[in-house]
Amino acid sequence: MKKNKILLAISALTLEISALGFAAQSNDASKTTPTKTTTSKTAPKPTSKPKTTPAPKKATTNTPKATTTKPKTNSKVVTNFNCNGQTIKVEYDGEIAKLTNKDGVYTLKVAKAASGALYTNSKGLSIHSSGKDAIYTVGGKDISCDIVKAGTAAKPTATPVTKVVEYNLKGKIKVEFIGQNTARVTDFSGKTYTLKRAKAASGEYFENENGVSLHIKADEGVFTVKGVDYSFGKINFTKKIKNR
């Protein structure tokens, strides 16, 4: 009887130990079961672009633009010239120039020239200035000129009269020879003309830009004024003047 109790006690203890072992295995299994861990995907933060240093601007040089200044068309310039003892006045006004000589006022227009300023008209009258010098062309002849300073008058060439001759012509005409290249003629009406020597086939020939001329050959000659030729013969009076 006692033995049976012991056996029952041992059996009960064995069952209890078995139960405890099964419980322990269940607990271990529950501990080792892997649990899924969910990781929240986070979008990567955008990386900031590196700052770029702007390229230095090219240095610009302010080069002034070349400009041509046109002369004012209403700016008048008056210049006086001494042309071999004769004073002429030229009033420049843009492309027009008014030339005043002893015979009147003439309108000239600008023309092309290699240098200087050239003004001319259809009758061959012109003034070509360059610096302080000029060429005055009248009657087909070129006369050298110098600029006359303001307030001064042109001084005629101080060449003395070398000979005075009177010709019997519709009354009388008087001819004063000044040097070798000039003849001053006083006609029968009392008007005086200054003539310059020009080329002639024979004898002596003097003329001016207005068509007045004197052609002498020995004791005869022709005096031309206003398109009319006056012939003369013998010399009526001759007076030679010695230079002092």
JOLIN-V115430 format. One record per residue. N is the residue number from 1. RES is the residue in three letters. PHI is phi in whole degrees, 0 to 359 (NA if undefined). NEAR is the number of other C-alpha atoms within 10 Angstrom. Layout:
<<N & RES & PHI & NEAR> <N & RES & PHI & NEAR>>
//
This chain:
<<1 & MET & NA & 5> <2 & LYS & 301 & 7> <3 & LYS & 295 & 8> <4 & ASN & 294 & 9> <5 & LYS & 298 & 10> <6 & ILE & 295 & 11> <7 & LEU & 298 & 11> <8 & LEU & 298 & 12> <9 & ALA & 294 & 12> <10 & ILE & 294 & 12> <11 & SER & 300 & 12> <12 & ALA & 297 & 12> <13 & LEU & 293 & 12> <14 & THR & 296 & 12> <15 & LEU & 298 & 12> <16 & GLU & 295 & 12> <17 & ILE & 294 & 12> <18 & SER & 297 & 12> <19 & ALA & 296 & 12> <20 & LEU & 295 & 12> <21 & GLY & 294 & 12> <22 & PHE & 293 & 12> <23 & ALA & 295 & 12> <24 & ALA & 294 & 11> <25 & GLN & 295 & 12> <26 & SER & 296 & 11> <27 & ASN & 294 & 11> <28 & ASP & 293 & 11> <29 & ALA & 295 & 11> <30 & SER & 293 & 9> <31 & LYS & 284 & 10> <32 & THR & 269 & 8> <33 & THR & 295 & 8> <34 & PRO & 292 & 8> <35 & THR & 257 & 7> <36 & LYS & 289 & 6> <37 & THR & 256 & 6> <38 & THR & 263 & 6> <39 & THR & 256 & 6> <40 & SER & 289 & 6> <41 & LYS & 284 & 6> <42 & THR & 249 & 6> <43 & ALA & 295 & 6> <44 & PRO & 297 & 6> <45 & LYS & 293 & 6> <46 & PRO & 297 & 6> <47 & THR & 280 & 6> <48 & SER & 288 & 6> <49 & LYS & 294 & 6> <50 & PRO & 292 & 6> <51 & LYS & 292 & 6> <52 & THR & 257 & 6> <53 & THR & 281 & 6> <54 & PRO & 297 & 6> <55 & ALA & 294 & 6> <56 & PRO & 297 & 6> <57 & LYS & 291 & 6> <58 & LYS & 291 & 6> <59 & ALA & 291 & 6> <60 & THR & 255 & 6> <61 & THR & 257 & 6> <62 & ASN & 280 & 6> <63 & THR & 277 & 6> <64 & PRO & 295 & 6> <65 & LYS & 283 & 6> <66 & ALA & 288 & 6> <67 & THR & 237 & 6> <68 & THR & 255 & 6> <69 & THR & 270 & 6> <70 & LYS & 277 & 7> <71 & PRO & 295 & 9> <72 & LYS & 293 & 9> <73 & THR & 288 & 11> <74 & ASN & 259 & 9> <75 & SER & 267 & 9> <76 & LYS & 268 & 13> <77 & VAL & 234 & 11> <78 & VAL & 252 & 13> <79 & THR & 230 & 15> <80 & ASN & 257 & 22> <81 & PHE & 237 & 26> <82 & ASN & 257 & 23> <83 & CYS & 249 & 22> <84 & ASN & 55 & 15> <85 & GLY & 91 & 14> <86 & GLN & 256 & 16> <87 & THR & 265 & 20> <88 & ILE & 236 & 21> <89 & LYS & 246 & 19> <90 & VAL & 238 & 21> <91 & GLU & 253 & 17> <92 & TYR & 276 & 21> <93 & ASP & 217 & 17> <94 & GLY & 69 & 16> <95 & GLU & 270 & 12> <96 & ILE & 240 & 17> <97 & ALA & 223 & 25> <98 & LYS & 256 & 17> <99 & LEU & 256 & 23> <100 & THR & 246 & 16> <101 & ASN & 237 & 13> <102 & LYS & 292 & 9> <103 & ASP & 262 & 8> <104 & GLY & 148 & 7> <105 & VAL & 246 & 13> <106 & TYR & 234 & 15> <107 & THR & 263 & 17> <108 & LEU & 245 & 24> <109 & LYS & 241 & 17> <110 & VAL & 295 & 18> <111 & ALA & 224 & 14> <112 & LYS & 290 & 9> <113 & ALA & 213 & 10> <114 & ALA & 296 & 6> <115 & SER & 205 & 9> <116 & GLY & 72 & 12> <117 & ALA & 242 & 15> <118 & LEU & 240 & 21> <119 & TYR & 234 & 24> <120 & THR & 210 & 21> <121 & ASN & 229 & 15> <122 & SER & 287 & 9> <123 & LYS & 265 & 10> <124 & GLY & 87 & 13> <125 & LEU & 276 & 20> <126 & SER & 207 & 26> <127 & ILE & 225 & 25> <128 & HIS & 239 & 20> <129 & SER & 255 & 19> <130 & SER & 209 & 11> <131 & GLY & 68 & 9> <132 & LYS & 265 & 10> <133 & ASP & 246 & 16> <134 & ALA & 204 & 22> <135 & ILE & 241 & 19> <136 & TYR & 257 & 23> <137 & THR & 252 & 17> <138 & VAL & 211 & 16> <139 & GLY & 60 & 14> <140 & GLY & 80 & 12> <141 & LYS & 245 & 13> <142 & ASP & 262 & 15> <143 & ILE & 239 & 15> <144 & SER & 285 & 14> <145 & CYS & 228 & 23> <146 & ASP & 236 & 18> <147 & ILE & 288 & 19> <148 & VAL & 265 & 19> <149 & LYS & 295 & 12> <150 & ALA & 300 & 9> <151 & GLY & 87 & 6> <152 & THR & 239 & 8> <153 & ALA & 253 & 14> <154 & ALA & 291 & 18> <155 & LYS & 267 & 13> <156 & PRO & 294 & 12> <157 & THR & 298 & 10> <158 & ALA & 277 & 9> <159 & THR & 260 & 11> <160 & PRO & 289 & 14> <161 & VAL & 289 & 18> <162 & THR & 262 & 15> <163 & LYS & 201 & 17> <164 & VAL & 238 & 18> <165 & VAL & 231 & 16> <166 & GLU & 249 & 19> <167 & TYR & 247 & 23> <168 & ASN & 275 & 16> <169 & LEU & 212 & 19> <170 & LYS & 49 & 12> <171 & GLY & 107 & 9> <172 & LYS & 218 & 17> <173 & ILE & 236 & 21> <174 & LYS & 248 & 22> <175 & VAL & 240 & 21> <176 & GLU & 253 & 20> <177 & PHE & 271 & 21> <178 & ILE & 248 & 19> <179 & GLY & 67 & 13> <180 & GLN & 260 & 11> <181 & ASN & 240 & 13> <182 & THR & 228 & 18> <183 & ALA & 227 & 25> <184 & ARG & 255 & 19> <185 & VAL & 251 & 25> <186 & THR & 252 & 17> <187 & ASP & 275 & 20> <188 & PHE & 291 & 14> <189 & SER & 263 & 10> <190 & GLY & 92 & 11> <191 & LYS & 277 & 9> <192 & THR & 250 & 14> <193 & TYR & 233 & 18> <194 & THR & 257 & 19> <195 & LEU & 247 & 22> <196 & LYS & 247 & 18> <197 & ARG & 296 & 17> <198 & ALA & 225 & 15> <199 & LYS & 289 & 10> <200 & ALA & 215 & 10> <201 & ALA & 295 & 6> <202 & SER & 205 & 9> <203 & GLY & 71 & 12> <204 & GLU & 244 & 16> <205 & TYR & 230 & 21> <206 & PHE & 231 & 22> <207 & GLU & 205 & 22> <208 & ASN & 233 & 17> <209 & GLU & 285 & 16> <210 & ASN & 260 & 14> <211 & GLY & 88 & 13> <212 & VAL & 278 & 19> <213 & SER & 214 & 26> <214 & LEU & 221 & 25> <215 & HIS & 240 & 19> <216 & ILE & 244 & 18> <217 & LYS & 219 & 12> <218 & ALA & 60 & 10> <219 & ASP & 263 & 11> <220 & GLU & 239 & 14> <221 & GLY & 182 & 20> <222 & VAL & 225 & 18> <223 & PHE & 251 & 22> <224 & THR & 245 & 16> <225 & VAL & 214 & 15> <226 & LYS & 55 & 9> <227 & GLY & 80 & 11> <228 & VAL & 249 & 10> <229 & ASP & 267 & 14> <230 & TYR & 244 & 13> <231 & SER & 274 & 17> <232 & PHE & 223 & 18> <233 & GLY & 243 & 15> <234 & LYS & 292 & 13> <235 & ILE & 285 & 14> <236 & ASN & 271 & 14> <237 & PHE & 207 & 12> <238 & THR & 228 & 13> <239 & LYS & 224 & 11> <240 & LYS & 267 & 12> <241 & ILE & 247 & 12> <242 & LYS & 278 & 9> <243 & ASN & 288 & 9> <244 & ARG & 278 & 4>>
//
